[in-house]
């Protein structure tokens, strides 16, 4: 248990540190998150060995708008639809403009399920079809959405597949690629290209119009594990030793910003970094996966602008054992959604 006096201080300080702070406890820990629209999120949780939940949740109305709503009847997450999976879901992506999501699970052998969210006729989330990986390697696939009809999925450099969500056909793949390294993160660049960060920090770019992906080195330390995020030409990488490097993709061999956060972890499975647009351009970034906190930084600073400590401070158990498993920035508002290993999920906007 955290020290009660310190907890009280944190709660009192939160009144001035947050514009909004909503803290909820789910029955099971979150394993994956993705936005469905500006008001709703899809949440996967780890439950019993063969019984894992998938839910479509609406967020509190006051949190999802920059307008000052003096009175709001909706101050809680509302379950809009839900379903179950026999295997723990590790990645989910919503297909924009549809009521479809794609999911990848631990026992899915790298294949991807296409699920229908609830409708006017049912509140169940159900598997509708499956995209099969042409070279399954026993690992779950990361997913990047290209458009309403196409997704790219895979776990390694040599098993990326571009699948048609409607027909389930695999249209292109990298099965002949010699780069067999495992992928830690994947981002869509434009309708033809996906960018992947390999676990050793190398970057793989795959243009679907070409058979062979392009692999390049950003000059990072390959002895540690890395993840990344990408917005336009701005790419940012984070290592398991807490090192950050910001790269202009037009000059990928030269970092334009370096930072040593002083954080470190031996378990990189929850390592996350996200770029955030500030006044139209990426200027801030957030990181998590080292402990029970989410850290927000600016490119103009080496120290955090803000630290969300709520998961550790509000934990009913040992706060040192709580770890943030993932976090997301709201598509429009300055809101962050974060989830931790103790089942807590927080939605917050700092002052």
C-alpha positions in Angstrom: 0.0 0.0 0.0 1.2 3.5 -0.7 1.7 5.9 2.2 -1.7 7.3 3.2 -0.3 10.8 3.9 1.4 10.9 0.4 -1.9 9.6 -1.2 -3.8 12.4 0.5 -1.3 15.0 -0.7 -1.6 13.6 -4.2 -5.4 13.8 -4.2 -5.4 17.4 -2.9 -2.8 18.4 -5.5 -4.8 16.8 -8.3 -7.4 19.5 -7.9 -5.0 22.0 -9.3 -3.0 19.7 -11.6 -5.9 18.3 -13.6 -8.7 19.9 -15.6 -10.4 16.6 -15.6 -9.5 13.3 -14.0 -11.7 10.2 -14.1 -10.5 7.0 -12.5 -12.2 3.6 -12.8 -11.3 0.0 -11.9 -12.2 -2.8 -14.3 -12.5 -6.4 -13.2 -9.5 -7.4 -15.2 -6.4 -5.7 -16.6 -6.6 -4.0 -20.0 -4.4 -5.6 -22.7 -5.3 -3.4 -25.7 -7.1 -0.1 -26.5 -8.1 1.8 -29.6 -10.4 4.8 -30.3 -13.6 4.1 -32.3 -14.4 7.8 -32.5 -13.9 10.9 -30.4 -16.4 9.7 -27.8 -15.9 5.9 -27.7 -13.0 3.4 -27.2 -12.7 -0.3 -27.7 -11.1 -2.1 -24.7 -9.8 -5.6 -24.4 -9.1 -7.1 -21.0 -7.4 -10.3 -19.8 -9.8 -12.5 -17.8 -9.9 -16.2 -17.1 -7.7 -18.5 -19.2 -10.3 -19.0 -22.0 -12.6 -16.1 -21.3 -11.4 -12.6 -22.2 -13.6 -9.6 -22.6 -13.9 -7.0 -25.4 -16.0 -3.9 -24.7 -17.1 -0.7 -26.6 -17.1 2.1 -24.0 -18.3 5.7 -24.2 -16.4 8.2 -22.3 -17.8 10.9 -20.0 -19.3 13.7 -22.1 -17.4 16.4 -20.2 -14.0 14.8 -21.0 -14.5 14.6 -24.8 -15.1 18.3 -25.5 -13.1 21.5 -24.8 -16.4 23.3 -24.2 -17.2 24.1 -20.6 -20.1 21.9 -19.6 -21.3 23.1 -16.2 -23.7 20.2 -15.8 -23.3 16.8 -17.4 -25.4 13.7 -16.5 -22.8 11.4 -18.0 -19.8 11.0 -15.6 -19.1 7.4 -16.1 -17.9 5.0 -18.8 -21.0 3.4 -20.5 -20.8 0.0 -22.0 -22.4 0.1 -25.5 -21.5 -3.4 -26.7 -19.4 -6.3 -25.6 -18.1 -9.8 -26.4 -15.7 -12.5 -25.5 -12.5 -14.0 -26.8 -11.1 -17.5 -26.0 -7.5 -16.0 -26.3 -6.0 -12.9 -24.8 -6.2 -10.0 -27.2 -2.9 -8.2 -27.7 -3.8 -5.6 -30.4 -7.0 -4.0 -31.7 -7.6 -1.5 -34.4 -10.8 0.2 -35.5 -11.5 0.5 -39.2 -12.5 4.2 -39.6 -16.0 4.8 -41.0 -17.2 1.3 -40.2 -18.5 -0.7 -37.2 -15.6 -3.2 -37.7 -12.5 -3.8 -35.6 -9.5 -6.0 -36.2 -7.9 -7.9 -33.3 -4.8 -10.1 -32.8 -4.6 -12.6 -30.0 -1.9 -14.6 -28.2 -3.2 -17.9 -29.5 -4.1 -16.6 -32.9 -0.9 -17.7 -34.6 -0.5 -14.3 -36.2 -3.9 -14.4 -37.9 -6.3 -11.4 -37.4 -10.0 -11.6 -36.5 -12.4 -9.0 -38.1 -15.2 -8.3 -35.6 -18.5 -6.4 -35.8 -19.3 -4.0 -33.1 -22.8 -3.9 -31.6 -25.7 -2.4 -33.7 -29.3 -1.4 -33.3 -30.2 -5.0 -33.3 -27.6 -6.5 -31.0 -25.2 -5.3 -28.3 -22.8 -8.2 -29.0 -19.3 -7.8 -30.5 -18.9 -10.9 -32.7 -16.2 -12.3 -35.0 -17.3 -11.9 -38.6 -14.3 -13.2 -40.6 -10.6 -13.9 -40.4 -7.5 -12.6 -42.1 -4.9 -15.4 -42.3 -1.1 -14.7 -42.1 0.7 -16.4 -45.0 3.7 -17.2 -42.9 2.6 -17.6 -39.2 5.4 -17.7 -36.7 3.4 -18.4 -33.5 3.5 -14.8 -32.4 0.5 -12.4 -32.4 0.5 -9.8 -35.1 0.6 -6.0 -34.9 -2.0 -4.2 -37.0 -1.9 -1.0 -39.0 -5.0 0.3 -40.8 -4.4 1.5 -44.4 -8.0 2.5 -45.3 -11.6 1.2 -44.9 -10.8 -2.0 -46.9 -7.1 -2.8 -46.1 -5.0 -3.5 -43.1 -1.3 -4.6 -42.8 -0.5 -7.1 -40.1 2.4 -9.3 -39.0 4.9 -10.0 -36.2 8.2 -10.2 -38.0 9.9 -8.5 -41.0 9.3 -11.5 -43.2 5.6 -12.1 -42.5 3.9 -8.8 -43.1 0.6 -9.2 -45.0 -1.7 -6.7 -46.6 -5.2 -8.0 -46.3 -8.5 -7.0 -47.8 -10.9 -6.7 -44.8 -14.0 -7.4 -47.0 -12.8 -10.4 -49.0 -10.1 -11.6 -46.5 -7.7 -12.0 -49.4 -4.0 -11.4 -48.7 -3.0 -9.1 -51.6 0.7 -8.6 -50.8 3.3 -10.0 -48.4 6.9 -9.8 -47.4 7.4 -13.6 -47.0 10.5 -13.5 -49.3 12.2 -10.8 -47.2 15.5 -11.7 -45.6 14.8 -9.5 -42.5 13.4 -12.0 -39.9 13.6 -9.7 -36.8 10.6 -9.3 -34.6 8.5 -6.1 -34.8 7.8 -4.0 -31.7 5.6 -1.3 -33.2 3.9 -0.5 -36.5 2.5 2.8 -37.9 0.7 3.6 -41.2 2.6 6.2 -43.3 0.2 6.6 -46.2 -2.1 4.4 -48.2 0.8 2.5 -49.7 3.4 2.3 -46.9 3.8 1.0 -43.4 6.7 1.8 -41.0 7.8 -0.8 -38.5 10.2 -0.5 -35.6 12.1 -3.8 -35.0 13.0 -4.8 -31.5 16.6 -3.8 -31.9 15.7 -0.3 -33.1 16.2 -0.8 -36.9 13.4 0.6 -39.0 11.6 -1.3 -41.8 9.6 0.6 -44.4 7.3 -1.5 -46.6 5.8 0.1 -49.7 3.2 -2.4 -50.9 4.0 -1.5 -54.5 7.5 -3.0 -54.0 8.3 -6.6 -53.2 11.2 -5.9 -50.8 10.9 -3.7 -47.7 13.6 -1.1 -47.1 15.5 -1.5 -43.8 17.7 1.3 -42.3 19.6 2.0 -39.1 18.9 5.1 -37.0 22.2 4.7 -35.1 20.6 3.5 -31.9 22.0 0.9 -29.4 21.0 -2.5 -30.7 21.7 -4.2 -27.4 18.4 -2.9 -25.9 14.8 -3.1 -27.0 13.1 -0.2 -28.8 9.6 1.0 -29.8 8.5 4.1 -31.8 5.8 6.4 -32.9 5.4 8.3 -36.2 3.6 11.5 -37.3 4.3 12.7 -40.8 8.1 13.0 -41.1 8.6 13.0 -37.4 9.6 9.6 -35.8 10.4 9.2 -32.2 12.0 6.1 -30.6 12.1 4.9 -27.0 14.4 2.2 -25.6 14.0 -0.1 -22.6 16.8 1.9 -20.9 14.8 5.1 -21.2 16.7 6.7 -24.1 14.6 8.8 -26.6 15.6 9.9 -30.0 13.6 12.1 -32.4 14.3 11.7 -36.1 13.3 13.5 -39.3 12.5 10.6 -41.7 13.9 12.7 -44.5 17.3 12.4 -42.7 17.0 9.1 -40.8 20.6 8.8 -39.8 20.7 12.0 -37.8 18.7 12.5 -34.6 17.4 16.0 -34.1 16.6 15.5 -30.3 18.1 13.1 -27.7 17.0 12.5 -24.2 17.9 10.1 -21.4 14.8 9.9 -19.2 16.6 8.0 -16.4 14.0 5.3 -16.6 14.7 1.6 -17.3 12.9 -1.8 -17.5 13.9 -5.3 -18.2 10.4 -6.1 -19.5 9.7 -4.2 -22.7 6.3 -5.6 -23.4 4.5 -2.5 -22.1 6.9 0.0 -23.6 4.9 2.8 -25.3 5.8 6.2 -26.8 3.3 8.6 -28.5 3.8 11.8 -30.3 1.3 14.6 -29.6 0.5 17.5 -31.9 0.8 20.9 -30.2 -0.4 23.9 -32.3 -0.5 21.8 -35.5 2.9 20.1 -35.3 4.4 17.3 -33.1 6.2 19.0 -30.2 5.3 16.8 -27.2 5.6 13.1 -26.5 4.4 10.7 -23.8 6.0 7.5 -22.5 4.9 4.6 -20.3 5.7 1.0 -19.4 8.5 1.6 -16.9 6.4 1.8 -13.8 2.9 3.0 -12.7 3.2 6.4 -14.3 2.7 8.2 -17.6 5.3 10.8 -18.4 4.7 13.8 -20.7 7.7 15.6 -22.3 8.4 18.5 -24.6 11.1 18.5 -27.3 12.3 21.7 -25.7 13.0 20.0 -22.3 14.9 17.1 -20.9 12.6 16.7 -17.8 8.9 15.8 -17.8 6.3 18.6 -18.2 3.8 16.4 -16.4 3.7 13.0 -14.6 0.4 11.1 -14.2 1.0 9.1 -11.0 -2.7 8.1 -10.5 -2.4 4.4 -11.2 0.3 3.9 -8.5 -1.2 6.4 -6.0 -4.7 5.0 -6.3 -3.7 1.3 -6.2 -5.2 -1.0 -3.6 -2.1 -3.1 -3.6 1.7 -2.4 -3.6 2.2 0.6 -5.9 5.7 -0.6 -6.8 4.1 -3.6 -8.5 1.7 -1.5 -10.7 2.8 -0.9 -14.3 1.0 1.1 -17.0 0.4 -1.3 -19.8 -0.7 1.2 -22.5 -1.9 4.8 -23.1 -3.5 6.7 -25.9 -4.0 10.4 -26.8 -7.5 11.5 -27.7 -7.9 12.1 -31.5 -8.9 15.7 -31.0 -8.7 16.9 -27.3 -5.8 17.1 -25.0 -6.9 14.0 -23.1 -4.9 10.9 -22.3 -6.4 7.5 -21.7 -4.2 5.1 -19.7 -4.5 1.6 -18.2 -2.5 -0.4 -15.7 -1.8 -4.0 -14.6 -4.2 -3.7 -11.6 -7.2 -3.1 -13.8 -7.3 0.6 -13.4 -8.2 2.8 -16.4 -7.8 6.6 -16.2 -9.0 9.4 -18.5 -7.3 12.7 -17.7 -6.5 16.2 -19.0 -3.8 18.1 -17.2 -4.0 21.9 -16.5 
